[in-house]
């Protein structure tokens, strides 16, 4: 009981977001504070302790379940898996893996962007605008904006009104936007400025097409953005392997 309480209380210190809750519980499992076979707190208990909504709790638990860290039993709740070994890595070990993820994203997000342009609600547009503003701020401050980038792309998936798109992103988590290969530390000030301008330009084009309800333009913009990302990673791979 004590371990369960500690796991939930820790999430008070994090933003009331799915990723914060999932990361906290994941850390508790990996550290052994939540032990194999141990029952997690109920959804109601997590909601009371953290202040998050039921939707966020369920999405966080779905993320852990997809990673193989927990199992659910009908009528009993969620339990730490007896062998809680994630089947999806927390990071990507090579540029080739990054390119495979981008290939997956291109197929998923191409269709999602078109659906979002057709189905987005005013609330979806407000959410996307907020995520885009956060990404702009991160880039202006000299960061890569991986978390903000992830949040913006996920908001597009949410705007499809098909929850399975968002769940697919949640399954892979942060590796969908692999920050460890950004190379910002090796860029000159001018290169960082060009990188930030390019990122803003590409993301704003995606959002503009979705906002205008232009299905074809939304798909073109997302394909162009992800294709250019893949091309940049291919250049980096070639530079690392060249004699």
ABEGO torsion letter per residue (X at the ends): XAAAAAAAAAAAABBBBAAAAAAAAAAAAAAGABBBGBBBBBAAAAAAAAGBBAAAAAAAAAAAAAAGABBBBBGAEBBBBABBBBABBABBABAAAAAAAAAAAAAAAAAAAAAAAAABBAAAAAAAAAAAAAAAAAAAAGBAGAAAAAAAAAAAAAAAGBAAAAAAAAAAEAAABBAAAAGAAABBAAAAAAAAAAAAAAAAAAAAAAAAGBAAAAAAAAAAAAAAAAAAAAAAAAAAABX
